Amino acid sequence: MVRTERQSHRVGWRSVVLAVVLALVVWGVIRGLFFDVFFIPSGSMEPLLAPGDRIVVARTALDSAPVSRGEVVVFDGRGSFAPLDSGRGWFGDAVRGAAEWLGIVASDTVYVKRAVGVAGDHVRCCSPDGRLEVNGKALDEPYLYPGDQPSAEAFDVVVPEGRLWLLGDHRAESADSRSLLGAPGGGLVRTQTVIGRPVAIIWPLDRLGGLTADATQKDHQ
């Protein structure tokens, strides 16, 4: 009888462990192929995204759905916004990667910005009335943080094929393509580094909601 109870407990624990492992595998596949969750560490995309937000990002094939001007994208900043080598070594990178995957810490290589210029665009700052110009036309930017200028730094760039010119909505607080002017690549980010597009805020609960198609505001639930 005692042996039967012990065997039953062992089978029970094995079932629990197997269920947890299976759930993690399924969650990993979903995150790798369809959706992922990221933490917003700064105010560079306010008012759309606030520090502490956790966002769901839809992984999309850029061949079938290329990034359009005005879209918000999440991308891997290694080689542009962040160094290719973290300096932590393989073990440190593994520990950090696991912590990021579990949501314990924010990624220090993944960024979220708005695509102000796509391939072929001529983007400059600023027009006579202080706005950004894209292909000679002044750009309306209703998503800007209240009181922010479109840019305090002047720039004049032509976006080549396979690249994006990315800016934060809170221009005064955003380190973005402007910050890399003069660096290799000139602040232009490769399209193949794009991970996906944010589709919803899932945390905190008082900010729960989907993001509109043009991602200029949040739909509260």
Stockholm file with secondary structure:
# STOCKHOLM 1.0

chainA/1-221         MVRTERQSHRVGWRSVVLAVVLALVVWGVIRGLFFDVFFIPSGSMEPLLAPGDRIVVARTALDSAPVSRGEVVVFDGRGSFAPLDSGRGWFGDAVRGAAEWLGIVASDTVYVKRAVGVAGDHVRCCSPDGRLEVNGKALDEPYLYPGDQPSAEAFDVVVPEGRLWLLGDHRAESADSRSLLGAPGGGLVRTQTVIGRPVAIIWPLDRLGGLTADATQKDHQ
#=GR chainA/1-221 SS CHHHHHHHHHHHHHHHHHHHHHHHHHHHHHHHHTEEEEECCSSTTTTTSCTTCEEEEECCCTTTSCCCTTCEEEEECBTTTBCSCCSSHHHHHHHHHHHHHHTSSCCSSEEEEEEEECTTCEEEECCTTSCEEETTEECCCTTSCTTCCSCSSCEEEECCTTEEEEECSSGGGCCSGGGGTTSTTTTEEEGGGEEEEEEEEEESGGGCEEECTTCSSEEEC
#=GC SS_cons         CHHHHHHHHHHHHHHHHHHHHHHHHHHHHHHHHTEEEEECCSSTTTTTSCTTCEEEEECCCTTTSCCCTTCEEEEECBTTTBCSCCSSHHHHHHHHHHHHHHTSSCCSSEEEEEEEECTTCEEEECCTTSCEEETTEECCCTTSCTTCCSCSSCEEEECCTTEEEEECSSGGGCCSGGGGTTSTTTTEEEGGGEEEEEEEEEESGGGCEEECTTCSSEEEC
//
